[in-house]
Amino acid sequence: MQGKKVIIDVSHVAKLANLPLTQDEAKLFSHQLSSTLSYVQQLDKVATDDVEPTAQVTGLMNEFRDDVITQGFTQGEALKNAPEQHKGYFKVKSIF
């Protein structure tokens, strides 16, 4: 990438992200962006023709249980250890 083009790209992205950048910051970040992109371009040299695309490599599968409705607490059971209750509800301190 050309230096001036990268500075323009960094400034444009900063504007889209509503990040105010000074000219010095744009130059610094453009240098860092160029370095990063050059490093990532090395991946183009890796032979991946015989590698199958994959989303994960461990072979593990998610285990799900059936969604079965069971009996929950009654209102009285839920409230029996409450420090305070009022008319069948938990009573808590106001947060406002």
N, C-alpha and C positions, 0 to 999 in steps of 0.2 A: 504494500500500500504506500502511496505517496504521503509524505508528512503533512502537507497542507490539507489533503482530502481527509485524513484521519482526524485532524483538528476540527474540521467542519462537521464530520460525523459525530465526534464527541460532543461538540457544542449543540448539535441538533438533538441528540439523545438526552442531553441534560435539559434542554428546553422542554422536550416532551414529558420528562419526569419532574418538571418544575423545580429543577435544581440550579440555583444561581452559581455559575462558575466564572472565575476570573480568567483572563487570558493565560496567565501562568499555570493555573490549574488545568485548563484545557490542554495546554502543551504537555504537562506532566502525564495526564491521563491518556492522551493520544500516544505517548511513548509506551506507556504500560499496555495499552490496548494492542499496539503493533507488536510488542514483545509476546503477548499472550497469543495473538493470532499466528505469529510465526511458529511458536511452540506447537500449537494445535495442528498446523499444517504438516507437521512431521507424521501425523497419523495417516496421511495420504500415502506414505511410503510403505506402510505395513500391508503385507499380503493377506487379504481377508477373503479371497475368492472361495476357499473351501470351508469357510466358517459360516455355520447356520445362524441366522438372527435368533436372538433369544431375549426374553424379558427377565429371566432369572436362571441361575445355574445350579441351585442346590437340589432341585427335584422335590422339594417339600411342597405339600399341598395344604391348604387351609382346611381345618376340620370344623364342620358346623354341626350343631345339634338341632334337632327338630324343635320348632317353636310350639311348645305345648303350654296351654293355659292351665295354671295351677291355682289353688286357693291361696289368696294372700292374707294379710292381716285384717282383722276386723278393726273398726275405728277404735274400739276400746282397747284392743291389744296394742295398736300403734301409739296410743296416747298414755298407756299405763305408766311409762317411765319418764314422761315429759315433766320437766321441772315446773312448768306452768301451763295451764290450758284454760280455754274460755269457750263455752258453748260448743264443745266438740272439736275445737281447733287447737293447734299449738299456739301458745302465746309467746311472742318474742318482742324484744325491745324495738322501738321504731328506729329506722335508719335515716329519717328525715329530720 
